[in-house]
Amino acid sequence: MRLLAIETSCDETAAAVVEDGRRVLASSVASQIDLHRRYGGVVPELASRQHITAILPTIEAALAGAGTTLDGIDAIGVTYGPGLAGALLVGVNTAKAIAFARGLPLAGVNHLEGHIYSAWLGPGGPDEPLPPAPAFPLVCLIVSGGHTDLLLMTDHGRYRRLGRTLDDAAGEAFDKAARLLGLGYPGGPSIERAANSGRAEIFRLPRSWLGDSYDFSFSGLKTALLRLTEPYREAPERHAPQPDAPFPLHVPARLRRDAPVADLAAGFQAAVVDVLVEKTARAAAETGARCVILAGGVAANSLLRRRLADAVALPTYIPPLRYCTDNAAMIGAAAYFRLTAGERAGLDLDAVPNLPLIASAAAP
C-alpha cells in the first residue's frame, strides 16, 4: 500500500509517501520557523495562512520525490488533531478533497499517535533493509512542545496512559527557559547548544519526582530558573513598532554579560532529562515492557537520547532526527495500521484541536 500522508497540525507543512507503513519513499517538510521566530513562538493565524500557501507545493514535492503521481497512491492519511484549529483544517480539507476526487480510502490520525509510529519507520532510504518492528507490550515516552506523556502500548492502536505532565510540557519548559536566558526560538535547540559548553553541576536545579507517580511537573523547575536569573537581569530594550509586523514582536530577555547562561542551561537541561529518563526506565521495568520508544520533538535532544538508551536494558527505538520533529512520514505509518485494521474516515472528518489520544483509540 502506497499512502500519501499530510501533516499540518502546527507550524510545519509536511507531506510524505509511505509504503506499507514502514518504508518512506519521500518526505517533504516546509518549515515556518523563520516566520515565527521574530514573535518568539507560533502565531496561529500566520501558521494557517502559510499552510494554505505551502500545502500543494509540499505534496507535489513528496510525490515527485517518490517518483509517482496521485495515480500511484492507494490511500490518504491526515492529521486531524490535536493542534491549531486553522492549521489542521488546511490539511484535513486538502486530504478529503484528494480522497473524494480519486475515490481513495481516508484515514484520520491523531498527531501523538503519529509520533509513536515514527518508531516503525525505516531509518534509511527506500532501498535499505528495514530493522525489526517494535514488539508489544512497549512503553512510549512522547515529549514535545505541547505534550509529555508516558504510555503503555499493548498492540496497534491500544494504549494506556501511565503518566502525563501536570503543568508545562517538556518542550514548553525548554521554550520558556530559553526566553529567561535570552536565547533564541525554538527553545529546545537553543538550550542544548548553550548547555554543550556549560557545567550542569554548578546549578543543581530541583527535580519534581511526585512520589511513585509516573506524572511529570516542570513549573517548579521553571520558577527556580527564574529566581536564579533575576540577579543578572537587565531592563529589556524598547523596540519601535514595525509596520510590517502584524503582531507584537518578541523582545528577548537581557542578561548581564557575566550571567552564567551556559551553566544555567546545562543545569536546566539535566533536571528535565533526569526526570524523563528515570520515570521511563522505571515504567519499562514495572510493566514488563519488551521495548521502549522515545518520540516527539524533544526526542531530538542528544542528552536525552544518550541517557535513555543507557538507562533502559531493553531495545530502545529512537527515531532519526528528521522524524522527531513534525513530519508526514510518521502520519503515513500510523494511517497504514489504522487502514489495515479496517478503519476508514468519512468525508465528514473534521479538525479536532483538543483530540485526546486515549479516547481516539481502542480501550486497552
C-alpha positions in Angstrom: 0.0 0.0 0.0 1.4 3.4 -1.0 0.0 6.1 1.1 0.1 9.9 0.8 0.2 11.4 4.2 -0.4 15.1 5.2 0.6 16.9 8.4 -0.4 20.5 9.3 -1.0 20.5 13.0 1.2 23.4 13.9 3.9 25.2 12.0 5.3 22.6 9.6 3.6 21.9 6.3 4.5 18.3 5.6 3.7 15.5 3.1 5.1 12.1 2.6 4.7 8.9 0.6 5.0 5.8 2.8 4.8 2.2 1.6 3.3 -0.5 3.9 3.6 1.7 7.0 7.3 1.4 7.3 9.2 2.4 4.2 9.5 6.1 3.5 9.6 6.7 -0.3 9.7 10.5 0.1 9.2 13.1 2.8 8.8 16.8 2.3 8.6 19.5 5.0 8.1 23.2 4.6 9.2 24.8 7.9 7.8 28.1 9.3 10.5 28.6 12.0 11.9 31.7 10.4 8.4 33.2 10.1 7.6 32.8 13.8 11.0 33.4 15.3 10.5 37.2 15.4 7.4 36.7 17.6 9.1 34.2 20.0 6.6 31.5 19.2 4.0 30.2 16.8 1.3 32.7 15.8 -1.7 30.6 14.8 -3.2 32.9 12.2 0.2 33.2 10.4 0.7 29.5 10.5 -2.7 28.8 8.9 -2.0 31.3 6.1 1.4 29.8 5.4 -0.1 26.3 5.3 -2.5 27.4 2.5 0.4 28.7 0.5 2.7 25.7 1.1 0.4 22.7 1.1 0.1 21.9 -2.7 3.8 22.5 -3.5 4.8 20.3 -0.5 2.5 17.5 -1.7 3.9 17.8 -5.2 7.4 17.6 -3.9 6.6 14.4 -2.0 5.1 12.8 -5.0 8.0 13.8 -7.2 10.5 12.5 -4.6 8.7 9.2 -4.6 8.7 9.0 -8.4 5.0 8.8 -8.6 1.8 10.7 -9.1 -1.6 10.5 -7.5 -2.3 7.7 -9.9 0.2 5.6 -7.9 -1.4 6.4 -4.5 -3.6 3.8 -2.7 -4.8 5.8 0.3 -4.7 9.1 2.1 -3.7 9.8 5.7 -4.0 13.1 7.5 -3.6 14.6 11.0 -6.9 15.8 12.3 -5.8 16.6 15.9 -4.6 17.8 18.3 -3.2 21.0 17.1 -4.1 24.5 15.9 -7.6 24.6 14.5 -6.9 26.7 11.5 -3.7 24.8 10.7 -5.4 21.4 11.0 -8.3 22.5 8.7 -5.9 23.1 5.8 -4.5 19.6 5.9 -7.8 17.9 6.6 -9.7 19.6 3.8 -6.9 19.0 1.3 -6.8 15.3 2.2 -10.6 15.0 1.9 -10.6 16.7 -1.5 -7.9 14.3 -2.8 -9.7 11.3 -1.3 -13.0 12.3 -2.8 -11.6 13.2 -6.2 -9.6 10.0 -6.5 -12.0 7.6 -4.7 -9.3 6.7 -2.2 -9.8 5.5 1.4 -9.0 8.1 4.0 -7.6 7.7 7.5 -7.6 10.4 10.2 -4.6 10.2 12.5 -4.0 11.6 16.0 -0.8 13.6 15.9 0.5 12.0 19.0 -0.1 8.5 17.6 1.9 9.7 14.6 4.9 10.5 16.8 4.6 7.0 18.3 4.6 5.4 14.9 7.8 7.2 13.9 9.5 4.2 15.6 8.1 2.0 12.8 9.8 4.0 10.0 12.9 2.6 8.4 15.9 4.9 9.2 17.4 4.7 5.7 16.4 5.2 2.1 13.7 3.3 0.2 16.0 0.5 -0.8 17.7 -0.2 2.6 16.6 -3.1 4.7 14.1 -2.5 7.5 15.0 -3.1 11.1 12.7 -5.3 13.3 9.5 -3.5 14.3 8.9 -2.6 18.0 7.5 -5.5 20.0 4.4 -5.3 22.3 3.9 -4.5 25.1 6.1 -1.4 25.0 6.5 1.8 26.9 6.5 5.1 24.9 7.6 8.5 26.1 6.2 11.3 24.0 7.9 14.6 24.6 7.1 17.7 22.6 6.2 21.3 22.9 2.6 20.6 23.8 2.7 17.1 25.3 4.6 15.0 27.8 3.0 11.5 28.1 4.2 8.2 29.3 2.2 5.3 27.7 1.9 1.6 27.7 1.1 0.3 24.3 -0.2 -3.3 24.2 -1.0 -3.6 20.5 -1.6 -1.4 17.4 -4.0 1.4 18.5 -4.3 0.1 22.1 -2.9 2.5 24.8 -2.9 3.0 28.5 -1.7 6.3 29.9 0.8 5.8 32.7 1.6 9.4 33.3 1.4 12.9 31.9 2.6 16.4 32.6 0.5 18.2 35.3 1.6 21.6 34.0 4.1 22.5 31.3 5.1 20.0 28.7 8.9 19.4 28.4 9.2 21.3 25.1 7.2 24.2 26.5 9.5 24.3 29.5 12.5 24.4 27.2 11.0 27.3 25.3 10.2 29.3 28.5 13.7 28.6 29.9 15.3 29.8 26.6 13.3 33.1 27.0 14.5 33.5 30.6 18.1 33.0 29.5 17.8 35.4 26.5 18.3 32.5 24.0 16.6 32.1 20.6 13.5 30.3 19.4 12.8 27.4 19.3 14.0 26.9 22.9 15.0 23.2 22.8 17.8 23.5 20.3 18.9 26.8 21.9 19.1 25.4 25.4 21.0 22.3 24.1 23.6 24.5 22.2 24.2 26.6 25.3 24.4 23.6 27.6 27.1 22.0 25.4 29.6 24.5 26.9 28.1 24.5 30.4 28.6 22.6 33.6 25.4 21.1 34.9 26.8 20.5 38.4 27.2 24.3 39.0 23.4 24.8 39.4 21.6 21.8 40.9 18.0 22.7 40.0 15.1 20.9 41.6 13.6 17.6 40.2 9.9 17.1 40.7 9.6 13.3 41.4 6.0 13.4 42.6 6.5 10.3 44.7 5.9 7.0 42.9 3.8 8.6 40.3 4.7 8.4 36.6 3.4 12.0 36.2 5.7 15.0 35.4 5.8 18.6 36.5 8.2 21.3 35.2 6.6 24.5 36.5 8.7 24.5 39.7 11.9 24.0 37.8 11.0 26.9 35.5 10.4 29.1 38.6 13.7 28.0 40.1 15.5 29.1 36.9 13.7 32.4 37.0 14.9 33.1 40.5 18.5 32.3 39.5 18.4 34.7 36.6 16.9 37.6 38.5 20.3 39.0 39.8 21.6 39.1 36.2 18.6 40.6 34.5 18.7 44.0 32.8 15.8 46.1 31.5 14.7 44.9 28.0 15.4 47.1 25.1 12.5 49.2 23.7 11.7 48.4 20.1 9.9 50.9 17.9 6.7 49.5 16.3 7.3 47.9 12.9 4.5 48.4 10.3 5.3 45.1 8.5 4.8 43.1 11.7 1.0 42.3 12.2 1.6 41.0 15.7 3.8 42.2 18.6 7.4 41.3 18.2 9.2 39.2 20.8 11.6 41.2 22.9 14.1 38.7 24.4 15.3 38.9 28.0 18.6 40.7 28.5 21.1 39.3 31.0 24.4 40.9 32.0 27.5 39.7 30.3 28.7 37.9 33.4 25.5 35.8 33.6 26.4 32.1 33.6 24.0 31.3 30.8 25.7 28.1 29.7 25.8 26.6 33.2 22.2 27.5 33.8 21.2 26.0 30.5 23.1 22.8 31.4 21.6 22.6 34.8 18.1 23.1 33.5 18.5 20.5 30.7 19.9 17.9 33.2 17.0 18.4 35.5 14.4 17.8 32.7 16.3 14.8 31.3 16.8 13.2 34.8 13.1 13.0 35.5 12.1 11.9 32.0 14.7 9.1 31.9 14.2 7.8 35.5 10.4 7.6 35.2 10.5 5.9 31.7 13.1 3.4 32.8 11.1 2.5 35.9 7.9 2.2 33.9 9.6 -0.2 31.5 10.8 -2.4 34.4 7.5 -2.4 36.3 5.2 -3.0 33.3 7.1 -5.9 31.8 7.7 -4.0 28.5 9.6 -5.6 25.8 11.0 -2.4 24.4 10.9 1.4 24.8 10.1 4.2 22.3 11.2 7.8 22.6 9.2 10.1 20.3 8.3 13.8 19.8 10.3 17.0 19.1 12.2 16.9 22.4 13.4 13.4 21.4 15.9 15.3 19.2 17.8 16.3 22.4 21.1 14.4 22.3 21.5 14.2 26.1 18.0 12.6 26.4 18.7 10.2 23.6 22.0 9.0 25.2 20.7 8.9 28.7 17.6 6.9 27.9 19.5 4.4 25.8 22.0 3.8 28.6 19.3 3.6 31.3 17.0 1.0 29.7 18.1 -2.6 29.4 15.7 -3.2 26.5 15.7 -2.5 22.8 15.2 1.3 22.6 13.6 2.9 19.5 14.6 6.5 18.9 13.7 7.9 15.5 16.2 9.7 13.3 16.2 13.5 14.0 14.2 14.2 10.8 11.3 12.1 12.2 11.4 13.6 15.7 10.0 16.9 14.8 6.7 17.2 13.0 6.6 15.3 9.7 4.1 13.5 7.5 6.0 10.2 7.3 5.0 9.3 10.8 1.4 10.1 9.9 1.6 7.7 7.0 2.9 4.9 9.2 0.0 5.4 11.7 -2.5 5.7 8.9 -1.4 2.4 7.4 -2.0 0.4 10.6 -5.4 2.1 11.0 -6.4 1.3 7.4 -5.2 -2.3 7.6 -7.3 -2.7 10.8 -10.4 -1.8 8.7 -10.9 1.8 9.8 -12.0 4.4 7.4 -12.7 8.1 7.9 -15.7 9.7 6.1 -15.8 12.9 4.2 -17.3 14.5 7.3 -13.9 14.2 9.1 -13.2 17.5 10.8 -10.3 19.0 12.7 -10.4 18.3 16.5 -7.9 20.7 18.1 -8.0 19.0 21.6 -8.2 15.4 20.3 -7.1 13.1 23.1 -5.1 10.0 22.2 -6.7 7.5 24.5 -10.3 8.5 23.5 -9.4 8.1 19.8 -8.0 4.6 20.3 -9.5 1.3 21.4 -9.6 0.6 25.1 -6.7 -1.4 26.5 
